[in-house]
Amino acid sequence: METTESMVSPTFQHRTFSIKLWPTSQATRLVLVERIAKNLSTESIFSRKYGLLSKEEATKDAKEIEEAGFAIADEHFKREPDGDGSSAVQLYAKETSKFMLQVLKRGPRAVKPVKPVKPAVPGPVIFDISGGKRAFIDAQEAEQLLAPLTEKGNAFTRICFSNRSFGIEAARVAAPILQSVAEQLTEVDLSDFVAGRPEEEALDVMRAFATALEGSKLRYLNLSDNALGEKGVRAFGPLLRTQTCLEELYLINDGISGEAANAVAELVPATDRLRVLHFHNNMTGDEGAAAIAGILRRSPELIDFRCSSTRVDCEGGTALAEALLSCPLLRKIDIRDNMFGAGAARALSQTIAELPAISELYLSYLNLEVEGAVALFKALEGATCPLTVLEIAGNEISAAAAPALCSCIHSKPSLEKLNLSENELGDTGAVILGNALESRNPKLMELDVSTNSLRRAGARCLARAAASRPGFVLLNINGNAISDEGLDEVREILHAGLGSLDALGPLDENDVEGEPEEEEEEEEELELESKLQRLCVDQ
């Protein structure tokens, strides 16, 4: 299934002449809506896990996703009116991709029965004011919006104030209302609720909300997108230090530095109940990673850990890897876009070998190189975990690691998605991989080998592997140097095996000019196939 970014990028190719790339045309926006809707309603690894959206629901969600992404990008562009709009285009793609992923993971909305069973608790339980456009909330509007929370006997247990910006006057209205329902709340979402406010006012708002909710027994707390920093974390101190029942904590895009991470570790009590911990897109660094490692060591129930795009290097990566040994129930690890290197990869491989429940591993852009990748592949080969997703893109993995990779995936019959994009497998690695996959891993439905210096031989072998699996969802071989003849062969193989070309990803970045002359290519292919016939991958 293609992503939103890949859908947007063909429309906005870089131009050398001076033009405005933003705002995009209404026609282009409509095309994007159609493509998002198609992705949302197409079977994928997400639909098998969370359910498939109907075309009607997908179309509705696609319109909302595009509108939200456009609004955010347009607001960004208005703050930088002298630019050419390229940064707004990139933000547009990023935000629509993020929103689409959220919808995919949400799955279809529950359909209400005509004659519902009498609920155990009367009345609604979710209070959500996050819908609509982002807006500043004043005192009068806060009083109107929060009125349902003041009704006697209300049964709200979950509140979401995301996407609305509270000033201090609105916070003074909200605080006593929140305090009146604090004891009945179990889930609180305060993500992105002080956007655009001056720092001191934002901190005062945070303190007001934290004091109002102090002593509540929450299982879920989301404080993402608030540019907290250490000051913000400590402003939430009254709330954080009293959360002895917390199961899920989200601190995404919060400016969590090393000092802020230390504050989190200091304030969040050791509850032994934490199951989900997400730090994404922060400036955590090695110092912050050490603090997060302290939280991990006291979280034996953790099943989902995310610490991606957090500027963690080898020392911090090693600390995190070693601390994860204290979390034997882990199912998902997402540590993408850090600088672990081979050193931290060795520590991580030792940890992964001891985690029997791992089903999703996101290890892209960790600077692993061949040494680190092979260490991880060997650890996974010996592990008994039911791995379904392995993403290890952008790690300079060459054909030298292909045998270890194949032995690893052969040992994981439950594997459904494999992402090896932006590596250096070349035709040799691709042929080894393709030949190995033809007879193994029947559940594998998504394979991304884009931007790997592939040519005709490698693409053909991967196509054969994909075509051998009924219901295969996505083969991404974009960003390579496959000749027109090679692409024709790929299409023929896929159509013969799958009955259609729906599984073939976009090819807009394929560099046909990077191909050698036909005679030279044929000679290289014959030589490659001859060598690979003598190569035995451990079965």
C-alpha positions in Angstrom: 0.0 0.0 0.0 1.5 3.3 -1.0 1.9 6.1 1.6 0.6 9.6 1.5 4.1 11.0 1.1 4.7 9.0 -2.1 1.3 10.1 -3.3 2.0 13.7 -2.8 5.6 13.9 -4.0 5.0 13.3 -7.8 2.8 16.4 -7.9 5.4 18.6 -6.4 8.7 17.8 -8.0 11.5 20.3 -7.4 11.8 23.0 -10.1 14.8 25.1 -10.9 12.7 28.1 -12.0 11.1 30.3 -9.4 7.5 29.5 -8.7 5.2 29.2 -5.7 4.6 25.6 -4.8 1.9 26.6 -2.2 -1.0 26.7 -2.0 -1.6 23.6 -4.1 -4.5 23.6 -6.5 -8.0 22.3 -5.7 -7.6 19.7 -8.4 -4.5 18.3 -6.8 -6.2 18.3 -3.4 -9.1 16.2 -4.8 -6.7 13.8 -6.4 -5.0 13.3 -3.0 -8.3 12.7 -1.3 -9.1 10.0 -3.8 -5.7 8.3 -3.3 -6.0 8.5 0.5 -9.4 6.9 0.3 -8.1 4.1 -1.9 -5.4 3.4 0.6 -7.7 3.4 3.5 -10.1 1.0 1.9 -7.4 -1.4 0.4 -6.5 -4.6 2.3 -3.2 -4.3 4.1 -1.4 -5.4 7.3 -3.4 -2.8 9.2 -6.8 -3.9 7.9 -6.0 -7.5 8.9 -5.2 -6.3 12.4 -7.7 -3.4 12.9 -10.4 -4.0 10.3 -11.0 -2.7 6.8 -12.8 0.6 6.2 -15.7 0.7 3.8 -15.3 2.9 0.7 -17.9 5.4 2.2 -16.1 5.7 5.5 -12.7 5.8 3.8 -13.9 8.7 1.6 -15.2 10.6 4.6 -12.0 10.1 6.6 -9.8 11.0 3.5 -11.5 14.4 3.2 -11.0 15.1 6.9 -7.3 14.0 6.7 -6.6 16.2 3.7 -8.3 19.2 5.2 -6.4 18.9 8.4 -3.1 18.4 6.7 -3.8 21.3 4.4 -4.8 23.6 7.3 -1.6 22.8 9.2 0.6 23.3 6.1 -1.2 26.6 5.2 -0.7 28.0 8.7 3.0 27.1 8.4 3.2 28.8 5.0 1.6 32.0 6.3 4.3 32.3 8.9 7.0 32.0 6.1 5.3 33.9 3.2 8.6 34.7 1.5 9.4 31.0 0.8 8.6 29.1 -2.3 6.2 26.8 -0.4 8.4 23.7 -0.5 8.5 23.4 3.3 4.7 23.7 3.4 4.4 20.9 0.8 6.7 18.7 2.9 4.6 19.4 6.0 1.4 18.7 4.0 2.7 15.3 3.1 4.0 14.6 6.6 0.8 15.5 8.4 -1.5 13.7 6.0 0.7 10.6 6.3 0.5 10.8 10.1 -3.3 11.2 10.1 -3.8 8.4 7.7 -1.7 6.1 9.9 -3.9 7.0 12.8 -7.0 6.1 10.9 -5.6 2.8 9.7 -4.7 1.9 13.3 -8.1 3.0 14.5 -9.9 0.8 12.0 -13.6 1.1 11.1 -15.8 3.1 13.5 -18.0 0.9 15.5 -21.6 0.7 14.1 -24.2 1.3 16.7 -26.9 -1.4 16.8 -30.5 -0.4 16.2 -31.6 -1.8 19.6 -28.5 -1.4 21.9 -28.1 -3.5 25.0 -28.7 -1.5 28.1 -25.3 -0.1 29.2 -23.8 -0.9 32.5 -23.2 2.8 33.1 -25.9 5.2 31.8 -24.9 8.1 29.5 -21.8 8.7 27.5 -18.2 8.1 28.8 -16.1 10.0 26.3 -16.0 13.8 26.4 -14.1 15.1 23.3 -13.7 18.7 22.1 -10.9 18.0 19.7 -13.0 18.1 16.5 -13.0 20.9 14.1 -10.4 23.5 13.3 -7.6 24.4 15.8 -8.8 27.4 17.8 -8.0 29.6 20.8 -10.5 29.1 23.7 -11.5 32.0 25.8 -13.3 31.9 29.2 -16.8 32.1 27.8 -16.3 29.4 25.2 -14.6 27.2 27.8 -17.7 27.5 30.0 -19.9 26.5 27.1 -17.8 23.7 25.8 -17.3 22.1 29.2 -20.9 22.5 30.4 -21.6 18.7 30.0 -18.9 18.0 32.5 -20.8 20.0 35.1 -24.1 18.1 34.7 -24.9 16.1 37.8 -24.4 12.4 37.5 -22.4 12.5 34.3 -20.5 9.3 33.6 -17.5 10.7 31.7 -14.4 8.7 32.2 -12.4 9.8 29.2 -11.7 13.4 28.1 -9.8 14.8 25.1 -8.9 18.5 24.9 -6.5 18.1 22.0 -6.4 20.6 19.2 -7.9 23.5 21.3 -5.6 26.1 22.8 -6.4 27.2 26.3 -5.3 30.6 27.7 -5.1 31.3 31.4 -8.6 32.7 31.6 -10.1 29.6 30.0 -7.9 27.5 32.2 -9.3 29.2 35.3 -12.8 28.2 34.1 -11.7 24.7 33.2 -9.8 23.9 36.4 -12.7 23.6 38.9 -14.7 21.7 36.4 -11.9 19.2 35.9 -11.4 18.9 39.6 -15.1 18.0 40.1 -14.7 15.0 37.8 -11.1 14.1 38.5 -12.0 11.1 40.6 -14.0 9.4 37.9 -11.5 10.0 35.0 -9.4 7.1 33.7 -8.1 8.6 30.4 -6.9 12.2 29.8 -5.7 13.6 26.5 -4.1 17.1 26.8 -2.0 16.9 23.7 -1.6 20.2 21.7 -3.8 22.2 24.2 -1.6 25.4 24.6 -0.6 25.9 21.0 0.4 29.5 20.2 0.5 30.7 23.8 3.4 32.6 25.3 5.7 30.4 27.4 4.7 31.8 30.8 1.0 31.7 30.0 1.3 28.1 28.7 3.1 27.0 31.9 0.4 28.7 34.0 -2.2 26.8 32.1 -0.3 23.5 32.5 -0.1 24.1 36.3 -3.8 24.9 36.6 -4.8 21.7 34.8 -2.2 19.6 36.7 -3.4 20.8 40.0 -7.0 20.2 39.1 -6.3 16.6 38.1 -3.9 15.9 41.0 -4.8 12.6 42.7 -6.8 11.2 39.8 -6.2 7.5 39.0 -5.5 7.6 35.3 -4.6 4.6 33.1 -3.9 6.8 30.1 -2.2 10.2 29.9 -1.3 12.0 26.7 0.7 15.3 27.0 2.2 15.3 23.4 2.7 18.3 21.1 3.0 20.8 23.9 6.7 21.8 23.7 7.1 21.0 27.3 10.8 21.0 27.9 11.9 20.6 31.5 9.7 23.6 32.7 6.6 22.0 31.2 7.3 18.6 32.6 7.7 20.1 36.1 4.6 22.2 35.6 2.7 18.9 35.3 4.4 17.6 38.4 1.3 17.6 40.7 -0.4 15.4 38.1 2.5 13.1 37.2 3.7 12.3 40.7 0.2 11.1 41.8 -0.3 8.6 38.9 0.2 5.3 40.6 -2.1 3.4 38.2 -0.7 4.7 34.9 -0.6 2.2 32.0 0.0 4.5 29.0 2.1 7.6 28.8 2.7 9.7 25.6 5.3 12.5 25.5 5.6 12.9 21.7 7.1 16.1 20.1 7.5 17.7 23.5 11.0 19.1 23.4 12.1 16.5 25.9 15.8 17.2 26.5 18.1 15.3 28.8 17.0 17.5 31.7 13.4 17.1 30.8 13.7 13.3 30.6 15.4 13.3 34.1 12.4 15.3 35.3 10.0 12.7 33.8 11.9 9.8 35.5 11.8 11.7 38.8 8.1 12.6 38.7 6.5 9.4 37.3 6.1 7.0 40.2 7.2 3.4 40.0 3.8 1.8 39.4 4.8 -1.6 37.9 1.7 -1.1 35.6 3.1 0.9 32.7 2.4 -0.9 29.4 2.9 1.8 26.8 5.6 4.5 26.8 6.1 6.8 23.8 8.9 9.4 23.4 9.0 10.4 19.7 10.6 13.4 18.0 12.3 14.8 21.0 15.9 16.1 21.8 16.4 13.4 24.4 20.1 12.5 23.6 22.2 10.1 25.6 21.6 11.8 28.9 17.8 11.6 28.4 18.1 8.0 27.2 19.8 7.1 30.5 16.8 8.6 32.3 14.3 6.7 30.2 16.3 3.5 30.8 15.6 4.1 34.5 11.8 4.1 33.8 12.2 1.0 31.7 13.9 -0.9 34.5 10.9 -0.4 36.7 8.3 -1.2 34.0 8.1 -5.1 33.9 4.6 -4.9 32.3 5.7 -2.8 29.3 4.5 -4.1 25.9 4.9 -1.1 23.6 8.0 1.2 23.7 8.7 4.0 21.3 11.8 6.2 21.4 12.2 7.3 17.8 13.8 10.5 16.4 15.3 11.3 19.8 19.0 12.0 19.0 20.2 9.0 20.9 23.8 7.9 20.1 25.7 4.7 20.9 26.0 5.2 24.6 22.3 6.0 25.1 21.3 3.3 22.7 23.2 0.8 24.7 21.6 2.0 28.0 18.1 1.6 26.4 18.9 -1.8 25.0 20.2 -3.1 28.3 17.2 -1.7 30.2 14.7 -3.3 27.9 15.8 -6.7 29.4 13.6 -5.6 32.3 10.6 -5.7 30.0 10.0 -9.4 29.1 6.5 -8.8 27.8 7.5 -6.4 25.1 5.7 -6.8 21.8 6.7 -3.6 20.0 9.9 -1.7 19.9 10.2 1.5 17.8 13.6 3.2 18.1 14.0 4.5 14.5 16.0 7.5 13.4 18.7 7.5 16.1 22.5 7.0 15.8 23.0 3.7 17.7 25.7 2.3 15.4 27.1 -1.2 15.5 28.1 -0.9 19.2 24.5 -0.3 20.5 23.3 -2.9 17.9 25.3 -5.6 19.6 23.7 -4.7 23.0 20.3 -4.6 21.3 20.8 -8.0 19.7 21.6 -9.6 23.1 18.4 -8.1 24.5 16.1 -9.1 21.5 17.3 -12.7 21.9 15.8 -12.6 25.4 12.4 -11.1 24.5 10.0 -13.9 23.6 6.9 -11.8 22.8 8.3 -9.3 20.2 6.1 -9.0 17.2 7.0 -5.6 15.7 10.5 -4.2 15.4 11.2 -0.8 13.9 15.0 -0.4 13.5 15.3 1.9 10.5 18.0 4.7 10.3 20.1 3.5 13.2 23.5 3.6 11.4 23.7 -0.2 11.9 25.8 -1.0 8.8 26.5 -4.6 7.9 28.1 -5.5 11.3 25.2 -4.3 13.4 22.6 -5.7 11.0 24.1 -9.2 10.9 24.3 -9.2 14.7 20.6 -8.4 14.9 19.7 -10.9 12.2 21.5 -13.7 14.0 19.9 -12.8 17.3 16.4 -12.9 15.7 17.2 -16.2 14.0 17.8 -17.8 17.4 14.9 -16.1 19.1 11.4 -17.6 19.5 9.5 -14.4 19.1 6.4 -14.3 16.8 7.8 -11.5 14.6 5.2 -10.0 12.1 6.9 -6.6 11.2 10.6 -5.9 10.7 11.6 -2.5 9.4 15.3 -1.9 9.0 15.6 0.7 6.3 18.4 3.2 5.8 21.2 1.2 7.6 23.8 0.8 4.8 23.0 -3.0 4.6 24.8 -4.5 1.6 24.6 -7.9 -0.1 27.2 -9.2 2.5 24.3 -9.3 5.1 21.8 -11.1 2.8 22.6 -14.7 3.9 22.1 -13.7 7.5 19.0 -11.8 6.6 17.5 -14.8 4.8 18.3 -17.2 7.7 16.6 -14.8 10.0 13.4 -14.4 8.1 13.3 -18.2 7.4 13.1 -18.6 11.2 10.1 -16.2 11.4 7.1 -17.9 9.6 4.8 -15.3 11.0 6.5 -12.4 9.2 4.0 -10.2 7.3 5.9 -7.0 6.5 9.6 -6.5 5.7 11.0 -3.0 5.0 14.6 -2.9 3.6 14.4 0.4 1.8 17.3 2.8 1.4 20.0 0.2 1.8 22.7 -1.2 -0.5 21.6 -4.7 -1.3 22.1 -4.4 -5.1 21.1 -7.1 -7.5 23.2 -9.7 -5.6 21.4 -9.1 -2.3 18.0 -8.9 -4.0 18.5 -12.2 -5.9 19.5 -14.0 -2.7 16.5 -12.5 -0.9 14.1 -13.2 -3.7 15.2 -16.8 -4.2 15.0 -17.5 -0.5 11.5 -16.0 -0.2 10.0 -18.1 -3.0 9.6 -21.2 -0.8 9.3 -19.7 2.7 7.4 -17.1 4.7 3.9 -17.6 3.2 2.4 -14.8 5.4 4.7 -12.1 4.0 2.5 -9.7 2.2 4.5 -6.4 2.1 8.1 -6.1 0.9 9.9 -2.8 0.5 13.2 -2.9 -1.3 13.1 0.6 -2.7 16.3 2.6 -3.2 18.7 -0.4 -3.1 20.6 0.0 -6.4 18.5 -2.8 -8.0 18.4 -3.4 -11.7 16.6 -5.9 -13.8 17.9 -9.2 -12.3 17.1 -8.2 -8.7 13.7 -6.8 -9.5 12.7 -9.9 -11.4 13.6 -12.2 -8.5 11.7 -10.1 -6.0 8.7 -10.1 -8.4 8.7 -13.9 -8.5 8.8 -14.0 -4.7 5.8 -11.7 -4.5 3.9 -13.5 -7.2 4.1 -16.7 -5.4 1.9 -15.4 -2.6 -1.9 -15.2 -3.2 -3.2 -11.9 -1.8 0.2 -10.2 -1.7 -0.3 -6.5 -0.9 2.8 -4.4 -1.8 6.1 -4.8 -3.6 7.9 -1.5 -3.5 10.9 -1.4 -5.9 10.9 2.3 -6.5 14.0 4.5 -6.5 16.2 1.9 -8.3 17.6 1.7 -11.8 15.4 -0.9 -13.6 15.2 -0.8 -17.4 11.9 -0.5 -19.2 12.4 -4.2 -20.3 12.9 -5.1 -16.6 9.8 -3.3 -15.5 7.8 -5.1 -18.2 9.1 -8.4 -16.9 8.1 -7.5 -13.4 4.6 -6.6 -14.5 4.2 -9.8 -16.5 5.4 -11.9 -13.5 3.1 -10.2 -11.0 0.1 -10.3 -13.3 0.6 -14.0 -14.1 1.0 -14.9 -10.4 -1.5 -12.5 -8.7 -4.0 -11.7 -11.5 -3.4 -7.9 -11.3 -0.8 -5.3 -10.8 -2.4 -3.8 -7.6 0.5 -5.0 -5.5 3.1 -3.1 -7.5 4.1 0.1 -5.7 4.8 3.4 -7.5 7.7 3.6 -9.9 7.9 7.4 -10.3 11.5 7.6 -8.9 12.9 4.7 -11.0 16.0 5.9 -12.8 15.9 4.2 -16.2 18.9 6.2 -17.3 21.0 4.5 -14.6 20.7 1.2 -16.4 23.7 -0.2 -18.4 23.4 -0.9 -22.0 21.3 -4.0 -22.8 24.1 -6.3 -23.9 26.2 -5.3 -20.8 23.2 -5.9 -18.6 22.6 -9.4 -20.0 26.2 -10.3 -19.5 26.1 -9.1 -15.9 22.9 -11.0 -15.2 24.3 -14.3 -16.6 27.4 -13.9 -14.4 25.3 -13.0 -11.4 23.0 -16.0 -11.8 26.0 -18.3 -12.3 27.5 -17.1 -9.0 24.3 -17.4 -7.1 23.7 -21.0 -8.3 26.8 -21.9 -6.3 25.6 -19.9 -3.2 23.8 -21.9 -0.6 21.7 -20.0 1.9 21.2 -22.0 5.1 17.6 -23.4 5.1 
